[in-house]
Amino acid sequence: MRNNRQPYRGRQEEPYKVNQKIRAREVRVVGEFVEGGNALLPTDKAIKLAQENDLDLVEISPNVDPPVCKILDYAKFKYEQKKKQKEIKANAAKVVLKEIRFGPNTDEHDFNFKVKHAINFLKEGAKVKAYVHFVGRTIVFKERGEMLLLKFVQALEEYGAVEQLPKMEGKRMNIFIAPKAGKK
């Protein structure tokens, strides 16, 4: 017979110690609830001070001796911390990689067309991976493919910087170009 109950998802441990969970005998309390913005108090007295103001005593910096605590609304504090984390995550740079494929016998018009696309990609802030794909017997034209990629890099010189020079990987010769910092 199968067990249809949900597996236990253990509670996530709180990142900060609050009120009675603070084990130190003395704590340094900072904030507007103490004279001078900072005072050394016994833990039980600090907790009592927090409860008188209908707030919590939260251990902000546990690695210091004595630990640094602040009197605040813990639920609101947690909410603001989550909000900050989301904002940091949203602002993190997401690198987009665009690929451009060439053949070893790519003609001038097709080359120019692909250069224009690469310029647009670099202006948008995306990295460009250009590669020459050798099919069948065209593998004997490796030099032609390398020259094509180097010509491609020259055409994009003012928009991007080469991250990796032409390199063979199987039947492909790759090159990576990153946008220049000021060109966004």
C-alpha positions as CSV (number, residue, x, y, z in Angstrom):
1,M,0.0,0.0,0.0
2,R,1.3,3.4,-0.9
3,N,1.7,6.3,1.4
4,N,-0.4,9.2,0.0
5,R,0.8,11.8,2.5
6,Q,2.9,14.8,1.4
7,P,6.6,14.4,2.3
8,Y,7.7,16.6,5.3
9,R,9.1,19.8,4.0
10,G,11.1,21.0,7.1
11,R,10.7,24.6,8.1
12,Q,13.1,27.0,6.8
13,E,15.3,28.3,9.6
14,E,15.0,32.0,10.4
15,P,18.1,33.9,9.2
16,Y,18.0,36.1,12.3
17,K,17.5,35.3,16.0
18,V,14.5,37.1,17.5
19,N,13.6,37.8,21.2
20,Q,14.0,34.6,23.4
21,K,16.2,32.9,20.7
22,I,19.0,35.3,21.4
23,R,21.4,33.4,23.8
24,A,23.9,36.1,24.7
25,R,23.8,37.6,28.2
26,E,24.5,41.2,27.0
27,V,23.6,42.8,23.6
28,R,24.4,46.1,22.0
29,V,21.1,47.7,21.1
30,V,21.1,50.2,18.2
31,G,18.3,52.4,16.9
32,E,15.9,55.1,18.1
33,F,14.7,53.3,21.2
34,V,17.9,53.9,23.2
35,E,19.6,57.1,24.2
36,G,22.5,58.1,21.9
37,G,21.3,55.5,19.3
38,N,23.4,52.8,20.8
39,A,23.6,51.1,24.3
40,L,24.9,47.9,26.0
41,L,22.0,46.2,27.8
42,P,21.3,42.8,29.4
43,T,19.3,40.7,26.9
44,D,16.2,40.3,29.1
45,K,16.1,44.1,29.6
46,A,16.4,44.7,25.9
47,I,13.6,42.2,25.1
48,K,11.4,43.9,27.7
49,L,12.1,47.3,26.1
50,A,11.1,45.9,22.7
51,Q,7.9,44.4,24.1
52,E,6.9,47.7,25.7
53,N,7.0,49.2,22.2
54,D,5.1,46.2,20.7
55,L,8.2,45.3,18.6
56,D,10.8,42.6,18.5
57,L,14.5,42.4,19.4
58,V,16.3,41.2,16.3
59,E,20.0,40.1,16.3
60,I,21.5,41.9,13.3
61,S,25.1,41.1,13.7
62,P,25.7,37.9,15.7
63,N,29.5,37.5,15.1
64,V,30.5,40.6,17.1
65,D,31.0,40.5,20.9
66,P,28.5,41.5,22.2
67,P,26.0,40.8,19.4
68,V,24.4,43.8,17.8
69,C,20.6,43.9,18.0
70,K,17.9,46.3,16.8
71,I,14.3,46.9,18.0
72,L,11.9,46.6,15.1
73,D,8.9,44.9,13.7
74,Y,10.3,41.6,12.6
75,A,7.6,40.8,10.0
76,K,8.1,44.1,8.3
77,F,11.9,43.7,8.4
78,K,11.7,40.2,6.8
79,Y,9.4,41.7,4.1
80,E,11.8,44.5,3.3
81,Q,14.7,42.0,3.2
82,K,12.8,39.9,0.6
83,K,12.0,42.9,-1.4
84,K,15.7,44.0,-1.5
85,Q,16.7,40.5,-2.6
86,K,14.1,40.5,-5.4
87,E,15.3,43.9,-6.5
88,I,19.0,42.7,-6.6
89,K,18.0,39.7,-8.6
90,A,16.0,41.8,-11.1
91,N,18.9,44.2,-11.6
92,A,21.4,41.3,-12.1
93,A,22.7,41.5,-15.7
94,K,21.3,38.8,-17.9
95,V,23.7,37.9,-20.6
96,V,22.1,37.1,-24.0
97,L,24.1,35.1,-26.5
98,K,23.2,35.5,-30.2
99,E,24.6,33.2,-32.8
100,I,25.5,34.0,-36.4
101,R,26.4,31.2,-38.8
102,F,28.6,31.4,-41.8
103,G,29.7,28.8,-44.4
104,P,33.3,28.9,-45.6
105,N,32.1,30.2,-49.0
106,T,29.9,33.0,-47.6
107,D,29.5,35.8,-50.2
108,E,30.1,39.5,-49.7
109,H,26.4,40.5,-49.6
110,D,25.5,37.8,-47.1
111,F,28.6,38.7,-45.0
112,N,27.5,42.4,-44.8
113,F,24.0,41.4,-44.0
114,K,25.2,39.4,-41.0
115,V,27.6,42.1,-39.9
116,K,24.6,44.5,-39.7
117,H,22.7,42.0,-37.5
118,A,25.7,41.6,-35.3
119,I,26.0,45.3,-34.9
120,N,22.4,45.5,-33.7
121,F,22.9,42.6,-31.3
122,L,26.0,44.3,-29.8
123,K,24.2,47.6,-29.5
124,E,21.4,45.8,-27.5
125,G,24.1,44.5,-25.2
126,A,24.1,40.9,-26.3
127,K,27.2,38.8,-26.8
128,V,27.7,37.4,-30.3
129,K,28.9,34.0,-31.2
130,A,29.9,33.8,-34.8
131,Y,30.8,30.4,-36.3
132,V,31.8,28.9,-39.6
133,H,30.1,25.5,-40.1
134,F,32.1,23.2,-42.3
135,V,29.9,20.6,-44.1
136,G,31.3,17.6,-45.8
137,R,34.5,18.3,-47.8
138,T,34.5,22.0,-47.0
139,I,36.6,21.1,-44.0
140,V,39.6,21.5,-46.2
141,F,38.9,25.3,-46.3
142,K,39.8,26.0,-42.7
143,E,42.0,29.0,-43.6
144,R,39.1,30.5,-45.6
145,G,36.8,30.2,-42.5
146,E,39.4,31.7,-40.2
147,M,39.9,34.6,-42.6
148,L,36.2,35.2,-42.7
149,L,35.9,35.3,-38.9
150,L,38.8,37.7,-38.6
151,K,37.2,39.9,-41.3
152,F,34.0,39.8,-39.2
153,V,35.9,40.9,-36.1
154,Q,37.4,43.8,-38.0
155,A,34.0,44.9,-39.2
156,L,32.7,44.9,-35.6
157,E,35.9,46.5,-34.0
158,E,34.2,49.7,-32.8
159,Y,31.1,47.9,-31.4
160,G,32.6,44.9,-29.6
161,A,35.7,43.3,-28.3
162,V,36.9,39.8,-29.0
163,E,36.6,37.4,-26.1
164,Q,38.0,34.4,-27.8
165,L,40.0,34.1,-31.1
166,P,38.9,31.6,-33.8
167,K,39.0,28.1,-32.4
168,M,38.0,24.8,-34.0
169,E,35.4,22.6,-32.2
170,G,34.5,19.6,-34.3
171,K,33.1,20.9,-37.6
172,R,32.8,24.5,-36.4
173,M,35.2,27.3,-36.0
174,N,33.9,29.7,-33.2
175,I,34.6,33.2,-32.2
176,F,33.0,35.2,-29.3
177,I,32.5,39.0,-29.3
178,A,31.3,40.9,-26.3
179,P,29.8,44.4,-26.5
180,K,32.0,47.4,-25.5
181,A,31.0,48.9,-22.2
182,G,29.9,52.3,-23.5
183,K,27.9,51.0,-26.4
184,K,24.6,50.2,-24.7
